[in-house]
Every structure is written in structure tokens, then in C-alpha cells.
Amino acid sequence: MQTVSLSGSARQSVGKKGAKSLRRDGRVPAVIYGGSEQTHLHLSEIDLKKIIWSPDTYLLELDIDGTAKSCVIKDYQFHPVTDRIVHLDLLEIFDDKEVAVDLPVRAEGSAVGVVNGGVMITNFRTLSIKGLPSALPDRITLNVSDLKIGDGIRVGEVLIDGCTVLQDANDV
């Protein structure tokens, strides 16, 4: 997976008023789950926009007041009117523990069916994958060169070394 380094600070007040003042200052309140304890922090909204609006999945190397943690984004919330990031949930990653993430799917090649006048429909832009962090690829690349009109690639045909696809194997 691609890695991004960010720095954040621990949150002093965890309530509504504290979160509101952080958002006014261009910071996003966040919580890290998955370790021995939850960590409440805040990160720069500008840095997070570049990561969240990207279709890729990133491994975040966080520096929280001198403490290093590896995380992935599990969930984020947007303001319903302004589309600003309101809150972020992060999952702490350990080298010996499997993690489930959504990886982007990329089509490679030019399908025979598209050249003959068909239309390629992508049902899933991401696939849910479970595996050790060292085994997770940046993205899932599928070669579509041999697909004719009416053909498809089933999720069960997607094989990734050291990882398990969590979606139904019969999905196209």
C-alpha cells in the first residue's frame, strides 16, 4: 500500500465545543481504534482532503505528539452542505494482524468487446480485501483484453497472494 506521513496532536477536550473550535481552525477531529486504547486527535483538513478525495487507499504513518502509529482510514463524515470533513475514524495497523481494506480496481488493456461496439461496465470500483499489511497491494489491476461482448470477470477469479477477497465470489 502507498504510505503517507501526517502529523497530528492529541485532543484535550473531546466534546462538541472542542470539536467545533477545532473545525473553525481548519482541523479535523479523529479517533484511532484497534489498539489497546482509543486515541483522540486532530489533523489538518488540507492534508486530509488530498487523501480522502483520492481513489487510492493509503497507509497513514501518524506522528501524534512524538508517538508514531500506523493507520488506515475506516470511515469519514462530511458536512451535508459544505462537504467539509467533519470527523475521521482510523484503524490502527499492526504487522502481525490482518486488516480489511477497500482497494481500488483498475482495468488494464482494451477489451475486444469494446472494440466491437460494446460498452464496458464496471460494477465495483473497489473490492474489500483482508490480509496482512505487508501483503496488501496498492490496487487491484485486472487485464480485460480478452473480454468479448457479454463476458465478465467474477470476484472469485481475482486472486491476490496472501489476501482474501471478502465480497461474494459470484459477483461480476
Residue frames as qw, qx, qy, qz and C-alpha x, y, z in Angstrom:
[[0.000, 0.887, 0.462, 0.000, 0.00, 0.00, 0.00],
 [0.317, 0.626, -0.053, 0.710, 1.03, 3.58, -0.55],
 [0.522, -0.488, -0.465, 0.522, 2.22, 5.36, 2.57],
 [0.051, 0.779, 0.094, 0.618, 1.53, 8.95, 3.64],
 [0.462, -0.186, -0.532, 0.685, 3.09, 10.67, 6.66],
 [0.212, -0.761, -0.253, -0.558, 0.95, 13.07, 8.69],
 [0.275, 0.028, -0.621, 0.733, 1.39, 14.82, 11.99],
 [0.424, -0.648, -0.438, -0.457, -1.38, 15.41, 14.46],
 [0.025, -0.351, 0.564, -0.747, -1.94, 16.44, 18.03],
 [0.209, -0.339, -0.891, 0.218, -3.83, 14.81, 20.86],
 [0.263, -0.635, -0.338, -0.643, -7.22, 16.36, 21.65],
 [0.051, 0.151, -0.622, 0.767, -7.57, 18.00, 25.04],
 [0.497, 0.182, 0.461, -0.712, -11.36, 18.27, 25.05],
 [0.133, 0.061, 0.937, 0.317, -13.40, 15.53, 23.44],
 [0.277, 0.572, 0.657, -0.406, -16.84, 17.15, 23.47],
 [0.421, 0.743, 0.479, 0.205, -18.88, 19.12, 20.93],
 [0.042, -0.987, 0.029, 0.154, -17.44, 22.51, 21.83],
 [0.468, -0.564, 0.542, 0.411, -13.87, 21.31, 21.45],
 [0.564, 0.245, 0.685, 0.391, -14.61, 19.70, 18.07],
 [0.280, 0.888, 0.359, 0.067, -16.37, 22.83, 16.84],
 [0.158, -0.922, 0.233, 0.266, -13.42, 25.07, 17.73],
 [0.554, -0.273, 0.655, 0.435, -11.02, 22.64, 16.02],
 [0.508, 0.534, 0.610, 0.291, -13.08, 22.73, 12.81],
 [0.098, 0.983, 0.120, -0.096, -13.05, 26.54, 12.90],
 [0.291, -0.774, 0.466, 0.315, -9.23, 26.40, 13.00],
 [0.601, 0.564, -0.486, -0.292, -9.07, 24.10, 9.94],
 [0.068, -0.330, 0.927, -0.163, -8.50, 20.91, 11.94],
 [0.741, -0.101, -0.472, -0.467, -10.44, 17.64, 11.75],
 [0.563, -0.426, 0.594, -0.386, -11.21, 15.66, 14.93],
 [0.703, 0.253, -0.635, -0.196, -10.31, 11.97, 14.64],
 [0.742, -0.431, 0.434, -0.275, -10.23, 8.76, 16.67],
 [0.397, 0.424, -0.808, -0.098, -7.84, 5.82, 16.34],
 [0.876, -0.217, 0.204, -0.378, -9.35, 2.41, 17.17],
 [0.898, 0.295, -0.324, -0.020, -7.92, -1.09, 17.15],
 [0.373, 0.448, -0.652, 0.484, -5.05, -0.78, 19.62],
 [0.369, -0.232, -0.781, 0.447, -5.05, -1.27, 23.35],
 [0.014, -0.633, -0.468, 0.617, -6.82, 2.06, 23.81],
 [0.366, 0.803, 0.397, 0.250, -8.58, 4.70, 21.74],
 [0.410, -0.260, 0.022, 0.874, -6.62, 7.80, 20.81],
 [0.215, 0.890, 0.397, -0.065, -8.42, 11.10, 20.18],
 [0.458, -0.262, 0.249, 0.812, -6.52, 13.50, 17.95],
 [0.409, 0.834, 0.212, -0.305, -6.90, 16.22, 15.35],
 [0.618, 0.024, 0.485, 0.618, -5.33, 16.52, 11.90],
 [0.048, 0.408, -0.203, -0.889, -5.01, 19.23, 9.26],
 [0.640, 0.529, 0.438, -0.346, -8.05, 19.43, 6.97],
 [0.411, 0.757, -0.361, -0.356, -5.93, 20.46, 3.97],
 [0.037, -0.429, 0.897, 0.095, -3.71, 17.37, 4.27],
 [0.461, 0.157, 0.838, -0.247, -6.71, 15.06, 4.69],
 [0.594, 0.614, 0.102, -0.510, -8.55, 16.43, 1.63],
 [0.328, 0.606, -0.654, -0.312, -5.77, 15.20, -0.64],
 [0.086, -0.171, 0.978, -0.084, -6.04, 11.71, 0.83],
 [0.443, 0.327, 0.710, -0.440, -9.82, 11.34, 1.13],
 [0.572, 0.645, 0.039, -0.505, -10.72, 12.70, -2.31],
 [0.171, 0.499, -0.792, -0.307, -8.19, 10.35, -3.92],
 [0.887, 0.018, -0.235, -0.397, -9.50, 6.98, -5.19],
 [0.585, 0.305, -0.707, 0.255, -6.45, 5.19, -3.73],
 [0.773, -0.606, -0.178, -0.059, -6.13, 3.58, -0.30],
 [0.288, 0.694, -0.466, 0.467, -3.29, 4.82, 1.87],
 [0.736, -0.364, -0.443, 0.360, -1.43, 3.60, 4.92],
 [0.079, -0.910, 0.057, -0.402, -1.11, 6.62, 7.22],
 [0.658, -0.050, -0.443, 0.607, 2.07, 6.99, 9.27],
 [0.254, -0.884, -0.195, -0.341, 0.90, 9.32, 12.02],
 [0.441, 0.121, -0.478, 0.750, 3.12, 11.29, 14.37],
 [0.421, -0.768, -0.355, -0.327, 0.97, 12.22, 17.37],
 [0.356, -0.875, 0.243, -0.218, 2.99, 14.43, 19.70],
 [0.043, -0.651, 0.756, -0.055, 6.08, 12.26, 19.17],
 [0.609, -0.041, 0.774, -0.166, 4.30, 8.88, 19.15],
 [0.275, 0.291, -0.670, -0.624, 4.27, 7.00, 15.83],
 [0.608, 0.199, 0.697, -0.325, 1.23, 4.95, 14.77],
 [0.048, 0.067, -0.761, -0.643, 0.31, 3.22, 11.50],
 [0.429, 0.393, 0.584, -0.566, -3.36, 3.53, 10.50],
 [0.074, 0.250, 0.713, 0.651, -5.84, 3.20, 7.65],
 [0.362, 0.002, 0.084, -0.928, -8.99, 5.27, 7.19],
 [0.107, 0.255, 0.958, -0.077, -12.08, 3.27, 8.12],
 [0.064, 0.763, 0.633, 0.110, -14.76, 5.96, 7.93],
 [0.187, -0.078, -0.051, 0.978, -15.19, 9.68, 7.43],
 [0.100, 0.743, 0.637, -0.180, -18.07, 12.08, 7.72],
 [0.236, 0.259, 0.257, 0.901, -18.81, 15.16, 5.64],
 [0.189, 0.371, 0.357, -0.836, -20.84, 18.24, 6.44],
 [0.465, 0.498, 0.731, 0.029, -24.12, 17.91, 4.48],
 [0.304, 0.921, 0.193, -0.150, -23.96, 21.41, 2.97],
 [0.027, 0.902, -0.383, -0.198, -20.31, 22.45, 2.73],
 [0.937, 0.267, -0.209, 0.079, -18.77, 18.98, 2.08],
 [0.031, 0.717, -0.603, 0.349, -16.03, 19.73, 4.61],
 [0.630, -0.015, -0.758, 0.169, -14.61, 16.77, 6.51],
 [0.527, -0.674, 0.029, -0.517, -16.32, 16.70, 9.92],
 [0.673, -0.511, 0.505, -0.176, -14.84, 13.58, 11.54],
 [0.576, 0.480, -0.653, -0.105, -12.43, 10.74, 10.78],
 [0.872, -0.353, 0.303, -0.153, -12.25, 7.17, 12.14],
 [0.372, 0.639, -0.672, -0.026, -8.88, 5.45, 11.82],
 [0.976, -0.205, -0.014, -0.071, -7.93, 1.81, 12.42],
 [0.242, -0.759, 0.600, 0.072, -4.51, 1.12, 13.90],
 [0.870, 0.371, -0.314, -0.083, -2.46, -1.38, 11.89],
 [0.567, -0.592, 0.572, 0.029, -0.09, -3.98, 13.30],
 [0.271, 0.527, -0.731, -0.338, 2.36, -6.02, 11.20],
 [0.009, 0.080, -0.995, 0.055, 1.16, -9.37, 12.61],
 [0.348, 0.417, 0.675, -0.499, -2.60, -8.70, 12.47],
 [0.242, 0.369, 0.706, 0.553, -4.82, -8.97, 9.38],
 [0.144, 0.447, 0.214, -0.856, -6.77, -5.91, 8.30],
 [0.406, 0.569, 0.692, 0.181, -9.74, -5.45, 5.95],
 [0.021, -0.524, 0.106, 0.845, -9.49, -2.56, 3.48],
 [0.633, 0.675, 0.359, -0.120, -11.18, -1.48, 0.24],
 [0.412, -0.347, 0.484, 0.690, -8.68, -1.40, -2.64],
 [0.464, 0.613, -0.079, -0.635, -9.36, 0.36, -5.97],
 [0.746, 0.207, 0.605, 0.183, -9.91, -1.76, -9.09],
 [0.145, 0.674, -0.354, -0.632, -8.19, -0.72, -12.32],
 [0.858, 0.404, 0.315, -0.030, -8.90, -2.15, -15.79],
 [0.245, -0.599, 0.562, 0.515, -5.84, -2.75, -17.95],
 [0.282, 0.039, 0.829, 0.482, -5.91, -3.23, -21.69],
 [0.436, 0.213, -0.172, -0.857, -8.54, -2.72, -24.36],
 [0.584, 0.128, 0.758, -0.260, -11.39, -5.23, -24.32],
 [0.128, 0.070, 0.805, 0.575, -12.27, -6.97, -27.62],
 [0.043, 0.650, 0.759, -0.025, -15.96, -6.45, -26.87],
 [0.041, -0.795, -0.149, 0.587, -15.49, -2.67, -26.53],
 [0.116, -0.363, 0.570, 0.728, -13.59, -2.54, -29.84],
 [0.043, 0.259, 0.877, 0.402, -16.51, -4.42, -31.47],
 [0.246, -0.453, -0.328, -0.791, -19.03, -1.84, -30.25],
 [0.590, -0.537, -0.599, 0.065, -19.85, -2.97, -26.73],
 [0.175, -0.791, 0.200, -0.551, -19.69, -0.96, -23.53],
 [0.540, 0.027, -0.721, 0.434, -17.59, -1.95, -20.53],
 [0.512, -0.712, -0.107, -0.468, -19.49, -1.63, -17.26],
 [0.344, 0.254, -0.716, 0.552, -17.54, -1.55, -14.00],
 [0.597, -0.588, -0.485, -0.250, -19.79, -2.79, -11.18],
 [0.681, -0.663, -0.127, 0.283, -17.19, -2.35, -8.42],
 [0.293, 0.866, -0.254, 0.315, -14.71, 0.49, -8.25],
 [0.131, -0.586, 0.709, -0.369, -13.29, -1.07, -5.07],
 [0.807, -0.120, -0.569, -0.108, -13.05, -4.57, -3.63],
 [0.580, -0.692, 0.309, -0.298, -12.89, -5.46, 0.07],
 [0.725, 0.341, -0.561, 0.208, -9.68, -7.35, 0.79],
 [0.683, -0.692, 0.188, -0.140, -8.39, -8.91, 4.03],
 [0.869, 0.236, -0.248, 0.356, -4.73, -9.67, 4.67],
 [0.621, -0.494, -0.093, 0.601, -1.55, -8.71, 6.46],
 [0.105, 0.928, -0.006, -0.357, -0.44, -5.12, 5.79],
 [0.257, -0.541, 0.638, 0.484, 2.76, -6.32, 4.10],
 [0.381, 0.175, 0.856, 0.302, 0.73, -8.44, 1.61],
 [0.325, 0.776, 0.457, -0.289, -1.75, -5.72, 0.57],
 [0.499, 0.267, 0.383, 0.730, -1.12, -4.27, -2.91],
 [0.001, 0.205, 0.031, -0.978, -1.64, -0.61, -3.89],
 [0.610, 0.289, -0.016, -0.738, -4.52, -1.51, -6.22],
 [0.676, 0.131, 0.725, 0.011, -6.13, -4.46, -7.98],
 [0.249, 0.522, -0.459, -0.674, -5.26, -4.47, -11.68],
 [0.717, 0.242, 0.642, -0.123, -7.40, -6.64, -13.97],
 [0.073, -0.252, 0.659, 0.705, -6.49, -7.41, -17.59],
 [0.577, 0.465, 0.459, -0.490, -9.65, -7.01, -19.70],
 [0.130, 0.482, -0.598, -0.627, -8.03, -7.53, -23.13],
 [0.046, -0.008, -0.964, -0.260, -9.68, -10.93, -23.75],
 [0.296, 0.405, 0.675, -0.541, -13.23, -9.94, -22.77],
 [0.012, 0.258, 0.692, 0.674, -15.81, -10.23, -25.54],
 [0.435, -0.268, -0.079, -0.856, -19.34, -8.81, -25.57],
 [0.826, -0.333, -0.253, -0.377, -21.25, -10.45, -22.71],
 [0.745, 0.021, -0.528, 0.406, -18.12, -11.63, -20.88],
 [0.351, -0.849, 0.119, -0.376, -17.15, -10.58, -17.37],
 [0.411, 0.305, -0.725, 0.460, -14.67, -11.16, -14.59],
 [0.685, -0.595, -0.372, -0.195, -16.14, -12.67, -11.41],
 [0.316, -0.813, 0.377, -0.311, -14.83, -11.71, -7.99],
 [0.910, -0.276, 0.309, 0.002, -13.89, -15.36, -7.39],
 [0.827, 0.442, 0.038, 0.346, -11.43, -15.14, -10.31],
 [0.093, 0.870, -0.286, 0.391, -9.50, -12.30, -8.65],
 [0.891, -0.277, -0.226, 0.280, -6.54, -13.84, -6.83],
 [0.042, 0.869, -0.330, 0.367, -4.17, -11.85, -4.64],
 [0.682, 0.117, -0.628, 0.355, -1.23, -13.58, -2.94],
 [0.307, -0.052, -0.629, 0.713, -1.60, -13.63, 0.83],
 [0.285, 0.065, 0.207, -0.934, -5.01, -11.93, 0.79],
 [0.152, 0.400, 0.904, -0.021, -8.67, -12.93, 0.81],
 [0.181, -0.236, -0.317, -0.901, -11.41, -11.15, -1.14],
 [0.156, 0.162, 0.737, -0.637, -14.34, -10.53, 1.22],
 [0.541, 0.265, -0.037, -0.797, -17.07, -9.97, -1.36],
 [0.844, 0.184, 0.436, -0.251, -19.30, -12.66, -2.87],
 [0.414, -0.278, 0.717, 0.486, -17.33, -14.80, -5.33],
 [0.416, 0.482, 0.732, 0.242, -20.20, -14.81, -7.87],
 [0.122, 0.882, 0.150, -0.430, -20.38, -11.03, -8.25],
 [0.694, 0.515, 0.234, 0.445, -19.27, -9.74, -11.66]]
